[in-house]
Amino acid sequence: MTSTISTPRTTDATGTRSRRPVPTPTPDTEFYWTEAAAGRLVVRRCLDCDVAYFYPRDFCPECLSTNVDWLPCSGRATLHTFVIEHRPGPGYEDDLPYVVAVVDLEEGPRMMTNIVGIEPDPDLLDLDMPLTVVFERRGEIAVPMFEPATGAAR
């Protein structure tokens, strides 16, 4: 089971009122969102086959084992692919353009996210560029996003 999304009015990282979607934790994702709110990124890891995976669920997508635990992440990733969005999704009307990306976490899993802290210009977004996690507070929830690692932006 994955998180559901609601869209209450929140305050974004700049203190501006925003209608960005706010995830609603489920039993499978509650620990993930609690850790994110504390500024920590975690993923699930299978204790039988040692595969780390994302999105959070109580079984391994590789071997189907339920012998899984939480793995603290370093917060480091690389850019796998991206799109610069010029048509807003709900709640992003005031943020155009913005970058939607898939990143490869250092621990192995891929994660869909936004890239922040850099102009949404394809000439500035290099595939495999090093990234670090940052968290955008949306009420009680903090959503992980990624920015270029120090010295990575050109």
MARLUM-617472 format. One record per atom (N, C-alpha, C): residue number from 1; chain; y, x, z. Coordinates in nm, 4 decimals, decimal comma. Each point is the difference from the previous one (the first is absolute). Layout:
N
[node NUM; "A"; [Y; X; Z]];
...
***
This chain:
154
[node 1; "A"; [-0,1179; 0,0837; 0,0000]];
[node 1; "A"; [0,1179; -0,0837; 0,0000]];
[node 1; "A"; [0,1237; 0,0879; 0,0000]];
[node 2; "A"; [0,0969; -0,0270; -0,0831]];
[node 2; "A"; [0,1220; 0,0785; -0,0074]];
[node 2; "A"; [0,1146; -0,0754; 0,0644]];
[node 3; "A"; [0,1110; 0,0699; 0,0158]];
[node 3; "A"; [0,1178; -0,0613; 0,0603]];
[node 3; "A"; [0,0586; -0,1066; -0,0901]];
[node 4; "A"; [0,0592; -0,1001; 0,0621]];
[node 4; "A"; [0,0766; -0,0985; -0,0753]];
[node 4; "A"; [0,1459; 0,0426; 0,0046]];
[node 5; "A"; [0,0793; -0,0555; -0,0870]];
[node 5; "A"; [0,1401; 0,0394; -0,0098]];
[node 5; "A"; [0,0886; -0,1206; 0,0281]];
[node 6; "A"; [0,1011; 0,0209; 0,0821]];
[node 6; "A"; [0,1024; -0,1021; 0,0201]];
[node 6; "A"; [0,1336; 0,0620; -0,0384]];
[node 7; "A"; [0,1023; -0,0801; -0,0164]];
[node 7; "A"; [0,1285; 0,0556; -0,0417]];
[node 7; "A"; [0,1154; -0,0458; 0,0877]];
[node 8; "A"; [-0,0068; 0,0231; 0,1309]];
[node 8; "A"; [0,1155; -0,0323; 0,0829]];
[node 8; "A"; [0,1123; 0,1001; -0,0251]];
[node 9; "A"; [0,1214; -0,0385; 0,0332]];
[node 9; "A"; [0,1121; 0,0922; -0,0159]];
[node 9; "A"; [-0,0133; 0,1091; 0,1051]];
[node 10; "A"; [0,0109; 0,1250; -0,0444]];
[node 10; "A"; [-0,0120; 0,1154; 0,0882]];
[node 10; "A"; [0,1164; 0,0935; -0,0242]];
[node 11; "A"; [0,0035; 0,1089; 0,0732]];
[node 11; "A"; [0,0992; 0,1038; -0,0200]];
[node 11; "A"; [-0,0711; 0,1213; -0,0557]];
[node 12; "A"; [0,0495; 0,0564; -0,1124]];
[node 12; "A"; [-0,0649; 0,1160; -0,0594]];
[node 12; "A"; [0,0437; 0,1276; 0,0702]];
[node 13; "A"; [-0,0446; 0,1151; -0,0513]];
[node 13; "A"; [0,0249; 0,1285; 0,0638]];
[node 13; "A"; [0,1488; 0,0323; 0,0116]];
[node 14; "A"; [0,0839; -0,0566; -0,0845]];
[node 14; "A"; [0,1437; 0,0271; 0,0045]];
[node 14; "A"; [0,0745; -0,0973; 0,0895]];
[node 15; "A"; [-0,0711; -0,0959; 0,0604]];
[node 15; "A"; [0,0635; -0,1001; 0,0835]];
[node 15; "A"; [0,0469; -0,1210; -0,0780]];
[node 16; "A"; [-0,0277; -0,0012; -0,1293]];
[node 16; "A"; [0,0395; -0,1108; -0,0862]];
[node 16; "A"; [-0,1006; -0,1133; 0,0131]];
[node 17; "A"; [0,0516; -0,1228; 0,0001]];
[node 17; "A"; [-0,0899; -0,1164; 0,0024]];
[node 17; "A"; [-0,0811; 0,0003; -0,1279]];
[node 18; "A"; [-0,1279; -0,0299; 0,0117]];
[node 18; "A"; [-0,0910; 0,0087; -0,1134]];
[node 18; "A"; [-0,1008; -0,1142; 0,0065]];
[node 19; "A"; [-0,0571; -0,0343; -0,1136]];
[node 19; "A"; [-0,1074; -0,0986; -0,0042]];
[node 19; "A"; [-0,1283; 0,0652; -0,0505]];
[node 20; "A"; [-0,0159; 0,1285; 0,0231]];
[node 20; "A"; [-0,1214; 0,0674; -0,0422]];
[node 20; "A"; [-0,1197; -0,0603; 0,0712]];
[node 21; "A"; [-0,1141; -0,0058; -0,0679]];
[node 21; "A"; [-0,1201; -0,0567; 0,0620]];
[node 21; "A"; [-0,0401; 0,0743; 0,1272]];
[node 22; "A"; [-0,0458; -0,0753; 0,0972]];
[node 22; "A"; [-0,0474; 0,0564; 0,1262]];
[node 22; "A"; [-0,1486; -0,0321; 0,0128]];
[node 23; "A"; [-0,0857; 0,1039; 0,0031]];
[node 23; "A"; [-0,1432; -0,0258; 0,0149]];
[node 23; "A"; [-0,0302; -0,0682; 0,1332]];
[node 24; "A"; [-0,0989; -0,0852; -0,0006]];
[node 24; "A"; [-0,0489; -0,0645; 0,1213]];
[node 24; "A"; [-0,1359; 0,0608; 0,0335]];
[node 25; "A"; [-0,0100; 0,0716; 0,1116]];
[node 25; "A"; [-0,1283; 0,0622; 0,0338]];
[node 25; "A"; [-0,1116; -0,1027; 0,0157]];
[node 26; "A"; [-0,1191; 0,0432; -0,0382]];
[node 26; "A"; [-0,1226; -0,0767; 0,0198]];
[node 26; "A"; [-0,0865; 0,0789; 0,0968]];
[node 27; "A"; [-0,1118; -0,0542; 0,0451]];
[node 27; "A"; [-0,0865; 0,0789; 0,0882]];
[node 27; "A"; [-0,0422; 0,1345; -0,0621]];
[node 28; "A"; [-0,0223; 0,0035; -0,1316]];
[node 28; "A"; [-0,0402; 0,1253; -0,0651]];
[node 28; "A"; [0,1138; 0,1006; -0,0101]];
[node 29; "A"; [0,1252; -0,0466; -0,0013]];
[node 29; "A"; [0,1128; 0,0903; -0,0236]];
[node 29; "A"; [0,0915; 0,0190; 0,1209]];
[node 30; "A"; [-0,0266; -0,0701; 0,1088]];
[node 30; "A"; [0,0905; 0,0049; 0,1151]];
[node 30; "A"; [0,0220; 0,1424; 0,0523]];
[node 31; "A"; [-0,1074; 0,0792; 0,0128]];
[node 31; "A"; [0,0144; 0,1375; 0,0492]];
[node 31; "A"; [0,0832; 0,0841; -0,0971]];
[node 32; "A"; [-0,0222; -0,0182; -0,1290]];
[node 32; "A"; [0,0765; 0,0717; -0,1028]];
[node 32; "A"; [0,1500; -0,0256; 0,0175]];
[node 33; "A"; [0,0387; -0,1272; 0,0141]];
[node 33; "A"; [0,1417; -0,0348; 0,0123]];
[node 33; "A"; [0,0572; 0,0450; 0,1348]];
[node 34; "A"; [-0,0800; -0,0026; 0,1066]];
[node 34; "A"; [0,0451; 0,0501; 0,1298]];
[node 34; "A"; [0,0309; 0,1486; -0,0089]];
[node 35; "A"; [-0,0889; 0,0744; -0,0643]];
[node 35; "A"; [0,0223; 0,1440; -0,0168]];
[node 35; "A"; [0,1218; 0,0262; -0,0893]];
[node 36; "A"; [0,0148; -0,0756; -0,1078]];
[node 36; "A"; [0,1153; 0,0175; -0,0885]];
[node 36; "A"; [0,1301; -0,0258; 0,0757]];
[node 37; "A"; [0,0010; -0,1026; 0,0851]];
[node 37; "A"; [0,1198; -0,0303; 0,0792]];
[node 37; "A"; [0,0358; 0,1154; 0,0927]];
[node 38; "A"; [-0,0998; 0,0800; 0,0379]];
[node 38; "A"; [0,0223; 0,1169; 0,0848]];
[node 38; "A"; [0,0267; 0,1257; -0,0833]];
[node 39; "A"; [0,0107; -0,0150; -0,1333]];
[node 39; "A"; [0,0289; 0,1141; -0,0862]];
[node 39; "A"; [-0,1204; 0,0837; -0,0350]];
[node 40; "A"; [-0,1185; -0,0599; 0,0075]];
[node 40; "A"; [-0,1236; 0,0734; -0,0316]];
[node 40; "A"; [-0,0743; -0,0711; -0,1125]];
[node 41; "A"; [-0,0453; 0,0765; -0,0983]];
[node 41; "A"; [-0,0786; -0,0532; -0,1101]];
[node 41; "A"; [-0,1480; 0,0246; 0,0293]];
[node 42; "A"; [-0,0797; -0,1045; -0,0126]];
[node 42; "A"; [-0,1454; 0,0117; 0,0211]];
[node 42; "A"; [-0,0722; -0,0686; -0,1154]];
[node 43; "A"; [-0,1218; 0,0468; -0,0263]];
[node 43; "A"; [-0,0890; -0,0649; -0,0966]];
[node 43; "A"; [-0,1367; -0,0119; 0,0659]];
[node 44; "A"; [-0,0894; -0,0724; -0,0620]];
[node 44; "A"; [-0,1371; -0,0121; 0,0501]];
[node 44; "A"; [-0,0848; 0,1137; -0,0554]];
[node 45; "A"; [-0,1007; 0,0407; 0,0780]];
[node 45; "A"; [-0,0954; 0,1021; -0,0422]];
[node 45; "A"; [-0,1391; -0,0446; 0,0397]];
[node 46; "A"; [-0,0927; 0,0162; -0,0931]];
[node 46; "A"; [-0,1397; -0,0314; 0,0267]];
[node 46; "A"; [-0,0630; 0,1156; 0,0759]];
[node 47; "A"; [-0,0651; -0,0305; 0,1111]];
[node 47; "A"; [-0,0645; 0,1032; 0,0795]];
[node 47; "A"; [-0,1387; 0,0361; -0,0544]];
[node 48; "A"; [-0,0517; -0,0789; -0,0948]];
[node 48; "A"; [-0,1298; 0,0303; -0,0594]];
[node 48; "A"; [0,0130; 0,0883; -0,1244]];
[node 49; "A"; [0,0918; -0,0344; -0,0912]];
[node 49; "A"; [0,0127; 0,0782; -0,1240]];
[node 49; "A"; [0,1283; 0,0829; -0,0052]];
[node 50; "A"; [0,0839; -0,0092; 0,1033]];
[node 50; "A"; [0,1225; 0,0786; 0,0155]];
[node 50; "A"; [0,1065; -0,0288; -0,1060]];
[node 51; "A"; [-0,0018; -0,1172; -0,0605]];
[node 51; "A"; [0,1024; -0,0392; -0,0971]];
[node 51; "A"; [0,1160; -0,0656; 0,0740]];
[node 52; "A"; [0,1210; 0,0487; -0,0300]];
[node 52; "A"; [0,1205; -0,0650; 0,0511]];
[node 52; "A"; [0,0444; -0,1012; -0,1040]];
[node 53; "A"; [0,0504; -0,1155; 0,0455]];
[node 53; "A"; [0,0378; -0,1036; -0,0952]];
[node 53; "A"; [0,1175; -0,0827; 0,0499]];
[node 54; "A"; [0,0669; -0,0598; -0,0953]];
[node 54; "A"; [0,1121; -0,0890; 0,0255]];
[node 54; "A"; [-0,0120; -0,1114; -0,1024]];
[node 55; "A"; [0,0098; -0,1150; 0,0373]];
[node 55; "A"; [0,0642; -0,0800; 0,0992]];
[node 55; "A"; [-0,0975; -0,0189; 0,1168]];
[node 56; "A"; [0,0526; -0,0281; 0,1191]];
[node 56; "A"; [-0,0855; -0,0137; 0,1176]];
[node 56; "A"; [-0,0975; -0,1177; -0,0095]];
[node 57; "A"; [-0,1255; 0,0298; 0,0232]];
[node 57; "A"; [-0,1041; -0,1024; 0,0129]];
[node 57; "A"; [-0,1119; 0,0588; 0,0833]];
[node 58; "A"; [-0,0843; -0,0858; 0,0526]];
[node 58; "A"; [-0,1002; 0,0431; 0,0977]];
[node 58; "A"; [-0,1322; 0,0450; -0,0597]];
[node 59; "A"; [-0,0015; 0,0322; -0,1280]];
[node 59; "A"; [-0,1204; 0,0558; -0,0614]];
[node 59; "A"; [0,0416; 0,1021; -0,1052]];
[node 60; "A"; [-0,0875; 0,0940; -0,0257]];
[node 60; "A"; [0,0269; 0,1059; -0,0962]];
[node 60; "A"; [-0,0215; -0,0515; -0,1422]];
[node 61; "A"; [0,0988; 0,0153; -0,0889]];
[node 61; "A"; [-0,0182; -0,0462; -0,1377]];
[node 61; "A"; [-0,0959; 0,0889; -0,0795]];
[node 62; "A"; [-0,0318; 0,1181; 0,0531]];
[node 62; "A"; [-0,0899; 0,0924; -0,0686]];
[node 62; "A"; [-0,1467; -0,0292; 0,0304]];
[node 63; "A"; [-0,0337; -0,0101; 0,1298]];
[node 63; "A"; [-0,1412; -0,0177; 0,0380]];
[node 63; "A"; [-0,0265; -0,1324; 0,0721]];
[node 64; "A"; [0,1045; -0,0782; 0,0234]];
[node 64; "A"; [-0,0050; -0,1313; 0,0658]];
[node 64; "A"; [-0,0339; 0,0063; 0,1487]];
[node 65; "A"; [0,0029; 0,1179; 0,0578]];
[node 65; "A"; [-0,0238; 0,0146; 0,1431]];
[node 65; "A"; [0,1128; -0,0661; 0,0786]];
[node 66; "A"; [-0,0331; -0,0513; 0,1164]];
[node 66; "A"; [0,1017; -0,0523; 0,0913]];
[node 66; "A"; [0,0313; 0,1008; 0,1113]];
[node 67; "A"; [-0,0553; 0,1191; -0,0112]];
[node 67; "A"; [0,0236; 0,1077; 0,0961]];
[node 67; "A"; [0,1265; 0,0751; -0,0427]];
[node 68; "A"; [0,1166; -0,0622; 0,0285]];
[node 68; "A"; [0,1277; 0,0538; -0,0454]];
[node 68; "A"; [0,0944; 0,0184; 0,1176]];
[node 69; "A"; [0,0989; 0,0861; -0,0200]];
[node 69; "A"; [0,0989; 0,0289; 0,1031]];
[node 69; "A"; [0,1344; 0,0223; -0,0682]];
[node 70; "A"; [0,1038; 0,0175; 0,0800]];
[node 70; "A"; [0,1333; 0,0269; -0,0515]];
[node 70; "A"; [0,0228; 0,1499; -0,0092]];
[node 71; "A"; [0,0626; 0,0432; -0,1078]];
[node 71; "A"; [0,0296; 0,1408; -0,0233]];
[node 71; "A"; [0,1514; 0,0185; -0,0031]];
[node 72; "A"; [0,0555; 0,0775; 0,0944]];
[node 72; "A"; [0,1435; 0,0292; -0,0063]];
[node 72; "A"; [0,0289; 0,0837; -0,1252]];
[node 73; "A"; [0,1081; -0,0318; -0,0684]];
[node 73; "A"; [0,0365; 0,0716; -0,1225]];
[node 73; "A"; [0,1139; 0,0975; 0,0253]];
[node 74; "A"; [0,0070; 0,0999; -0,0845]];
[node 74; "A"; [0,1057; 0,1013; 0,0104]];
[node 74; "A"; [0,1354; -0,0539; -0,0445]];
[node 75; "A"; [-0,0002; -0,1044; -0,0832]];
[node 75; "A"; [0,1237; -0,0508; -0,0562]];
[node 75; "A"; [0,0374; 0,0686; -0,1306]];
[node 76; "A"; [-0,0853; 0,0925; -0,0452]];
[node 76; "A"; [0,0254; 0,0690; -0,1264]];
[node 76; "A"; [-0,0788; -0,0668; -0,1124]];
[node 77; "A"; [0,0621; -0,0041; -0,1182]];
[node 77; "A"; [-0,0630; -0,0613; -0,1163]];
[node 77; "A"; [0,0566; 0,0650; -0,1258]];
[node 78; "A"; [-0,0599; -0,0342; -0,1136]];
[node 78; "A"; [0,0545; 0,0399; -0,1290]];
[node 78; "A"; [0,0130; -0,1245; -0,0869]];
[node 79; "A"; [0,0938; 0,0036; -0,0919]];
[node 79; "A"; [0,0252; -0,1134; -0,0875]];
[node 79; "A"; [-0,1078; -0,0066; -0,1076]];
[node 80; "A"; [-0,0727; -0,1113; -0,0038]];
[node 80; "A"; [-0,1056; -0,0193; -0,0999]];
[node 80; "A"; [0,0555; -0,0679; -0,1253]];
[node 81; "A"; [0,0725; -0,1095; 0,0174]];
[node 81; "A"; [0,0617; -0,0705; -0,1119]];
[node 81; "A"; [0,1130; -0,0868; 0,0544]];
[node 82; "A"; [0,0864; -0,0455; -0,0882]];
[node 82; "A"; [0,1125; -0,0818; 0,0457]];
[node 82; "A"; [0,0523; -0,0852; -0,1139]];
[node 83; "A"; [0,0783; -0,1002; 0,0367]];
[node 83; "A"; [0,0772; -0,0808; -0,0939]];
[node 83; "A"; [0,1364; -0,0217; 0,0639]];
[node 84; "A"; [0,1023; 0,0042; -0,0816]];
[node 84; "A"; [0,1339; -0,0309; 0,0482]];
[node 84; "A"; [0,0239; -0,1471; -0,0311]];
[node 85; "A"; [0,0143; -0,0769; 0,1065]];
[node 85; "A"; [0,0098; -0,1455; -0,0112]];
[node 85; "A"; [0,1451; -0,0405; -0,0250]];
[node 86; "A"; [0,0216; -0,0731; -0,1091]];
[node 86; "A"; [0,1326; -0,0501; -0,0333]];
[node 86; "A"; [0,0098; -0,1514; 0,0162]];
[node 87; "A"; [-0,1137; -0,0641; 0,0243]];
[node 87; "A"; [-0,0026; -0,1446; 0,0275]];
[node 87; "A"; [-0,0497; -0,0142; 0,1436]];
[node 88; "A"; [0,0786; -0,0597; 0,0848]];
[node 88; "A"; [-0,0322; 0,0026; 0,1426]];
[node 88; "A"; [-0,1172; -0,0889; 0,0389]];
[node 89; "A"; [-0,0784; 0,0502; 0,0927]];
[node 89; "A"; [-0,0959; -0,0839; 0,0695]];
[node 89; "A"; [0,0758; -0,0746; 0,1083]];
[node 90; "A"; [-0,0616; -0,1022; 0,0608]];
[node 90; "A"; [0,0677; -0,0759; 0,1057]];
[node 90; "A"; [0,0505; 0,0908; 0,1122]];
[node 91; "A"; [0,1268; -0,0129; 0,0314]];
[node 91; "A"; [0,0613; 0,0779; 0,1066]];
[node 91; "A"; [0,0617; 0,1309; -0,0459]];
[node 92; "A"; [-0,0215; 0,0385; -0,1226]];
[node 92; "A"; [0,0511; 0,1271; -0,0516]];
[node 92; "A"; [0,1147; -0,0187; -0,0990]];
[node 93; "A"; [0,0584; -0,1181; -0,0043]];
[node 93; "A"; [0,1047; -0,0304; -0,0979]];
[node 93; "A"; [0,1185; 0,0957; 0,0074]];
[node 94; "A"; [0,0331; 0,0491; 0,1187]];
[node 94; "A"; [0,1160; 0,0874; 0,0171]];
[node 94; "A"; [-0,0337; 0,1480; -0,0102]];
[node 95; "A"; [-0,1252; 0,0324; -0,0323]];
[node 95; "A"; [-0,0449; 0,1393; 0,0037]];
[node 95; "A"; [-0,0307; 0,0597; -0,1364]];
[node 96; "A"; [0,0405; -0,0665; -0,1066]];
[node 96; "A"; [-0,0359; 0,0473; -0,1342]];
[node 96; "A"; [0,0792; 0,1230; -0,0406]];
[node 97; "A"; [-0,0590; 0,0892; -0,0764]];
[node 97; "A"; [-0,1450; 0,0112; -0,0190]];
[node 97; "A"; [-0,0637; 0,0674; 0,1214]];
[node 98; "A"; [-0,1319; -0,0145; 0,0139]];
[node 98; "A"; [-0,0730; 0,0658; 0,1082]];
[node 98; "A"; [-0,1349; 0,0475; -0,0530]];
[node 99; "A"; [-0,0612; 0,0908; 0,0733]];
[node 99; "A"; [-0,1234; 0,0639; -0,0456]];
[node 99; "A"; [-0,1196; -0,0579; 0,0747]];
[node 100; "A"; [-0,0949; -0,0517; -0,0756]];
[node 100; "A"; [-0,1300; -0,0419; 0,0526]];
[node 100; "A"; [-0,0980; 0,1084; -0,0422]];
[node 101; "A"; [-0,0814; 0,0472; 0,0933]];
[node 101; "A"; [-0,0853; 0,1142; -0,0303]];
[node 101; "A"; [-0,1380; -0,0127; 0,0641]];
[node 102; "A"; [-0,0893; 0,0800; -0,0517]];
[node 102; "A"; [-0,1292; 0,0249; 0,0637]];
[node 102; "A"; [0,0016; 0,1470; 0,0376]];
[node 103; "A"; [-0,0298; 0,0282; 0,1267]];
[node 103; "A"; [-0,0024; 0,1378; 0,0485]];
[node 103; "A"; [-0,1408; 0,0352; 0,0452]];
[node 104; "A"; [-0,0323; 0,1284; -0,0113]];
[node 104; "A"; [-0,1262; 0,0537; 0,0509]];
[node 104; "A"; [0,0278; 0,0593; 0,1372]];
[node 105; "A"; [-0,0528; -0,0632; 0,1042]];
[node 105; "A"; [0,0158; 0,0545; 0,1344]];
[node 105; "A"; [-0,0789; 0,1301; 0,0123]];
[node 106; "A"; [0,0493; 0,0915; 0,0800]];
[node 106; "A"; [-0,0687; 0,1276; 0,0213]];
[node 106; "A"; [-0,1442; -0,0212; 0,0482]];
[node 107; "A"; [-0,0234; -0,1090; 0,0714]];
[node 107; "A"; [-0,1328; -0,0298; 0,0540]];
[node 107; "A"; [-0,0947; -0,0600; -0,1038]];
[node 108; "A"; [0,0502; -0,0322; -0,1206]];
[node 108; "A"; [-0,0870; -0,0490; -0,1061]];
[node 108; "A"; [0,0346; -0,1342; -0,0608]];
[node 109; "A"; [0,0278; -0,1026; 0,0798]];
[node 109; "A"; [0,0247; -0,1316; -0,0604]];
[node 109; "A"; [0,1285; -0,0052; -0,0814]];
[node 110; "A"; [0,0031; -0,0958; -0,0903]];
[node 110; "A"; [0,1225; -0,0326; -0,0728]];
[node 110; "A"; [0,0643; -0,1208; 0,0657]];
[node 111; "A"; [0,1324; -0,0050; -0,0066]];
[node 111; "A"; [0,0749; -0,1074; 0,0638]];
[node 111; "A"; [0,1148; -0,0418; -0,0906]];
[node 112; "A"; [0,0182; -0,1303; -0,0159]];
[node 112; "A"; [0,1169; -0,0517; -0,0727]];
[node 112; "A"; [0,1171; -0,0045; 0,0969]];
[node 113; "A"; [0,1178; 0,0387; -0,0482]];
[node 113; "A"; [0,1153; 0,0151; 0,0869]];
[node 113; "A"; [0,1275; -0,0002; -0,0825]];
[node 114; "A"; [0,1094; 0,0283; 0,0648]];
[node 114; "A"; [0,1273; 0,0246; -0,0679]];
[node 114; "A"; [0,0393; 0,1452; 0,0231]];
[node 115; "A"; [0,0683; 0,0576; -0,0982]];
[node 115; "A"; [0,0573; 0,1333; 0,0158]];
[node 115; "A"; [0,1482; -0,0201; 0,0276]];
[node 116; "A"; [0,0484; 0,0609; 0,1079]];
[node 116; "A"; [0,1393; -0,0126; 0,0417]];
[node 116; "A"; [0,0585; 0,1400; 0,0162]];
[node 117; "A"; [0,1303; 0,0066; 0,0196]];
[node 117; "A"; [0,0633; 0,1293; 0,0241]];
[node 117; "A"; [0,0202; 0,0829; -0,1251]];
[node 118; "A"; [-0,0112; -0,0623; -0,1172]];
[node 118; "A"; [0,0201; 0,0680; -0,1276]];
[node 118; "A"; [0,0444; -0,1062; -0,1003]];
[node 119; "A"; [0,0831; 0,0396; -0,0935]];
[node 119; "A"; [0,0441; -0,0942; -0,1025]];
[node 119; "A"; [-0,1200; -0,0489; -0,0804]];
[node 120; "A"; [-0,0043; -0,1265; -0,0358]];
[node 120; "A"; [-0,1113; -0,0526; -0,0798]];
[node 120; "A"; [0,0141; 0,0413; -0,1471]];
[node 121; "A"; [-0,0189; 0,1279; -0,0248]];
[node 121; "A"; [0,0163; 0,0600; -0,1328]];
[node 121; "A"; [-0,1306; 0,0701; -0,0359]];
[node 122; "A"; [-0,0632; -0,0354; -0,1120]];
[node 122; "A"; [-0,1286; 0,0621; -0,0341]];
[node 122; "A"; [0,0091; 0,1514; -0,0146]];
[node 123; "A"; [0,1177; 0,0529; -0,0309]];
[node 123; "A"; [0,0146; 0,1452; -0,0103]];
[node 123; "A"; [-0,0044; 0,0691; 0,1361]];
[node 124; "A"; [0,0170; -0,0761; 0,1079]];
[node 124; "A"; [-0,0034; 0,0567; 0,1351]];
[node 124; "A"; [-0,1330; -0,0215; 0,0701]];
[node 125; "A"; [-0,0846; -0,0866; -0,0552]];
[node 125; "A"; [-0,1274; -0,0354; 0,0630]];
[node 125; "A"; [-0,1140; 0,0680; -0,0739]];
[node 126; "A"; [-0,0436; 0,1120; 0,0539]];
[node 126; "A"; [-0,1089; 0,0759; -0,0612]];
[node 126; "A"; [-0,1332; -0,0445; 0,0572]];
[node 127; "A"; [-0,0973; -0,0257; -0,0872]];
[node 127; "A"; [-0,1348; -0,0286; 0,0490]];
[node 127; "A"; [-0,0478; 0,1211; 0,0788]];
[node 128; "A"; [-0,0721; -0,0264; 0,1066]];
[node 128; "A"; [-0,0500; 0,1012; 0,0941]];
[node 128; "A"; [0,1089; 0,0611; 0,0882]];
[node 129; "A"; [0,1233; -0,0547; -0,0047]];
[node 129; "A"; [0,1045; 0,0539; 0,0881]];
[node 129; "A"; [-0,0371; -0,0291; 0,1450]];
[node 130; "A"; [0,0262; 0,0953; 0,0901]];
[node 130; "A"; [-0,0302; -0,0212; 0,1414]];
[node 130; "A"; [0,0939; -0,1025; 0,0627]];
[node 131; "A"; [-0,0583; -0,0851; 0,0837]];
[node 131; "A"; [0,0726; -0,1082; 0,0663]];
[node 131; "A"; [-0,0321; -0,0001; 0,1484]];
[node 132; "A"; [0,0874; -0,0611; 0,0771]];
[node 132; "A"; [-0,0276; -0,0218; 0,1422]];
[node 132; "A"; [0,0316; -0,1456; 0,0340]];
[node 133; "A"; [-0,0722; -0,0517; 0,0965]];
[node 133; "A"; [0,0158; -0,1397; 0,0394]];
[node 133; "A"; [0,1276; -0,0194; 0,0811]];
[node 134; "A"; [0,0637; -0,1124; -0,0224]];
[node 134; "A"; [0,1103; -0,0496; 0,0819]];
[node 134; "A"; [-0,0308; -0,1472; 0,0237]];
[node 135; "A"; [0,0574; -0,0564; 0,1029]];
[node 135; "A"; [-0,0291; -0,1388; 0,0329]];
[node 135; "A"; [0,1269; -0,0828; -0,0050]];
[node 136; "A"; [-0,0082; -0,1136; -0,0694]];
[node 136; "A"; [0,1124; -0,0941; -0,0048]];
[node 136; "A"; [-0,0288; -0,1125; 0,0979]];
[node 137; "A"; [0,0874; -0,0141; 0,0959]];
[node 137; "A"; [-0,0151; -0,1038; 0,1021]];
[node 137; "A"; [0,0375; -0,1353; -0,0589]];
[node 138; "A"; [-0,0884; -0,0968; 0,0199]];
[node 138; "A"; [0,0253; -0,1392; -0,0389]];
[node 138; "A"; [-0,0369; -0,0860; 0,1199]];
[node 139; "A"; [0,0946; -0,0181; 0,0891]];
[node 139; "A"; [-0,0282; -0,0705; 0,1245]];
[node 139; "A"; [-0,0940; 0,0840; 0,0853]];
[node 140; "A"; [-0,1108; -0,0605; 0,0439]];
[node 140; "A"; [-0,0991; 0,0707; 0,0825]];
[node 140; "A"; [-0,0928; 0,0878; -0,0829]];
[node 141; "A"; [0,0032; -0,0154; -0,1308]];
[node 141; "A"; [-0,0889; 0,0718; -0,0913]];
[node 141; "A"; [0,0739; 0,1201; -0,0581]];
[node 142; "A"; [-0,0719; 0,1083; -0,0248]];
[node 142; "A"; [0,0535; 0,1155; -0,0715]];
[node 142; "A"; [-0,0901; 0,0231; -0,1215]];
[node 143; "A"; [0,0612; 0,0048; -0,1172]];
[node 143; "A"; [-0,0744; 0,0126; -0,1251]];
[node 143; "A"; [0,0060; 0,1447; -0,0471]];
[node 144; "A"; [-0,1167; 0,0632; -0,0230]];
[node 144; "A"; [0,0018; 0,1382; -0,0475]];
[node 144; "A"; [0,0470; 0,0083; -0,1452]];
[node 145; "A"; [0,0904; 0,0926; -0,0226]];
[node 145; "A"; [0,0496; 0,0337; -0,1330]];
[node 145; "A"; [-0,0013; 0,1517; -0,0070]];
[node 146; "A"; [0,0262; 0,0543; -0,1156]];
[node 146; "A"; [-0,0050; 0,1456; -0,0141]];
[node 146; "A"; [0,1269; 0,0511; -0,0660]];
[node 147; "A"; [0,0387; 0,1213; 0,0405]];
[node 147; "A"; [0,1151; 0,0674; -0,0582]];
[node 147; "A"; [-0,0431; 0,1410; -0,0388]];
[node 148; "A"; [0,0769; 0,0646; -0,0896]];
[node 148; "A"; [-0,0364; 0,1370; -0,0357]];
[node 148; "A"; [-0,0039; 0,0888; 0,1231]];
[node 149; "A"; [-0,1019; 0,0855; 0,0068]];
[node 149; "A"; [-0,0094; 0,0953; 0,1095]];
[node 149; "A"; [0,1190; 0,0943; -0,0085]];
[node 150; "A"; [0,0405; 0,0566; 0,1098]];
[node 150; "A"; [0,1132; 0,0908; 0,0030]];
[node 150; "A"; [-0,0170; 0,1069; -0,1065]];
[node 151; "A"; [0,1006; 0,0128; -0,0842]];
[node 151; "A"; [-0,0042; 0,0993; -0,1081]];
[node 151; "A"; [-0,0704; -0,0472; -0,1254]];
[node 152; "A"; [-0,0565; -0,1237; -0,0002]];
[node 152; "A"; [-0,0751; -0,0473; -0,1166]];
[node 152; "A"; [0,0897; -0,0648; -0,1042]];
[node 153; "A"; [0,1097; -0,0626; 0,0435]];
[node 153; "A"; [0,0889; -0,0663; -0,0957]];
[node 153; "A"; [0,0785; 0,1052; -0,0774]];
[node 154; "A"; [0,0246; -0,0303; -0,1291]];
[node 154; "A"; [0,0791; 0,0968; -0,0764]];
[node 154; "A"; [0,1369; -0,0516; -0,0281]];
***
